[in-house]
Amino acid sequence: MSTPIEISPSSFREGRWYEYVVRFVLGGAATVFTGLVSGWYGASIGGLFLALPAIFCASATLIEKHEIRRKREAGLVGERRGQEAAALDAAGAALGAVGMLAFAAVFWWIVERSVAGAFAAASLAWLVVSITCWFARRKLRAVHRPRRNSDPAMSGSLGPGDTS
């Protein structure tokens, strides 16, 4: 049985106000950088940078920090869990980037006929490619995932010396 995709607004309550400011500033800086690149080298080159995940670095470190804090509050170390959460976010960003490539290709192909049609088709391409990549990654992980130890004495254990 697969896990449904869901949105949880509880993560907004975990963040500190300054973490949102950092995200906003980094996102704005990436946008300004994209504008400068467009001014220097033209819109075609500048547009490539629009797919840059502007706040990825900030969000990955914040996700890691929040996971570590959550585990420490539960009396655990949590470094490994924080790194895994950030890695999962990075995988999602990579899959979204593949979807953005599909968006750019479809938009470029259709835009001369109809801007609205190009936007609609490109958005659909992004959605289909991103979800397909997500399911493919999920299937690959299921195939390559090592089997857990079936020993009842080991149930709940993450491994020797691991307290995250």
N, C-alpha and C positions, 0 to 999 in steps of 0.2 A: 504494500500500500504506500502510495507516495504522500509526502507531506505537502499540504496546500501552501500556496504563497499567501502571506498575510502581511498587513501593515500594522505596526505597533507604535502608537504615539508616545508610549512610555519612555522611549529613548530621549525624547525632548526634555523630559524632566531630569534626566541624568546629567545633562550638559550644564556647564557653568556659563554665565553670560559672556565671559571673555573668550570662551572657546568658539562661540558663535561669531564674535567679532573677528577672531583669527580667520575663520572660514570666509567671512565676508571680505576681509581685506585681501586674502590670498586670491579669492575669486575675482575681485576687482582688479588686482594687479595682473592676473593672467589675461583679463579682458583688455586692459590697457596695453599690455605687451603684444597681444594679437593685433590691436589697432595700429601700433607702431610698425609691426612687421608688414601689415597690409599697406601702410603708407610708404614704406621703403621698397618693398618688393612686389606690390600689387595684391589685389584681392584674392587671386588664385592661390598664392603662397600663404597669405594671411589666413585664408579659410581653412587651411590644413591645421592651423593651431587652434581653431575653434573646437575641434574634437578633443583637444587637450583636457584631461580631467582636472579642471582648475583647482579644485579643493581636495583632490585625492590625498595628497601628502598630509594635509591637516586632518582629514577625516580618518585616515589609517592610524595615525598616532593617537588621536582622540579615542578611537575604538579600542585600541590596545590599552590605553590608560584606564578607560572605564571598566573594561573586563578585569584588569588587575585589581582595581579598587573594589569592585564587586566581590571578587574572590577573597581579598584581604579582609573585607568586612565579615565574611563567612569563616574567617580563621584559616584560610589557605594561602598558599604562595601566589599562584595565578599567572606567573610570567608566561608559561607555555600556552595557557588558555588565551591570554591577551594576544600573543603572537599568532595563534591559530585564527582568532577572530579577525585580526588585521589581514591575514593571508586570504581569508574568505572574502573580505571586502575587495582585496586586490584582484582576486579571480573574477568577481562580479564586475569590476571596472574594466577588466580586459574583455569580458564578454560583451559589455556595453559598447566598448570601442569597436569591436567587430560589427556590431549592429550599426554604429555610426558610419562605418565605412560603407555598409550597404545603403544607408540613408543618402550619403554623398553621391554614390554611384547612380542610384535611381533618380535623385534630384537632377543631377547633371544631364542625364539621358533624356529627361522629360521636360525640363524647365522652359525650353524654347517654344514648346507647344502650348503649355499652360502652367503658370506659376502655382495656382491653387491645386491643379491636378498633380503637379510635381510634388508639392508639399504633402498632399494626402497619400500618394503612392509611396513616397520616400518614408513617411511615418509608418505606414503599414510594413514596408520592407524592414525598417529598424525593429519593429515589434516582433515580426516573424523570425528574423535572423537571431535576435537576442534571446528569445524564448527557446528557439531550436538549439542554440549553443548551450543554454542553461541545461536543457534536458540531456543533451549529448554529454556534457561534463558530468552530470549526475549519473548517467549510465556508465560512463568510463570509470568513475570513482567506485561505483558498486562492483564492477568487474574486477578492479585492481585492489580493492580494499582487503587487507589481511583479515583472516578469520580470527575472531576473538576466542580466547581460551574458554572451553566449556566446563572447566573445573569449577564447581560451586564455591570452593574456598577462595577462588580468585575473583568471583563476581564483585563488581564495584571497584576493583583495583585498576588503576591506570598504568601500573608498572612499578618497578622498583625505584624508590626514591622520588616518585612523582606525587606531589601533593597539590597539583593544580586541578 
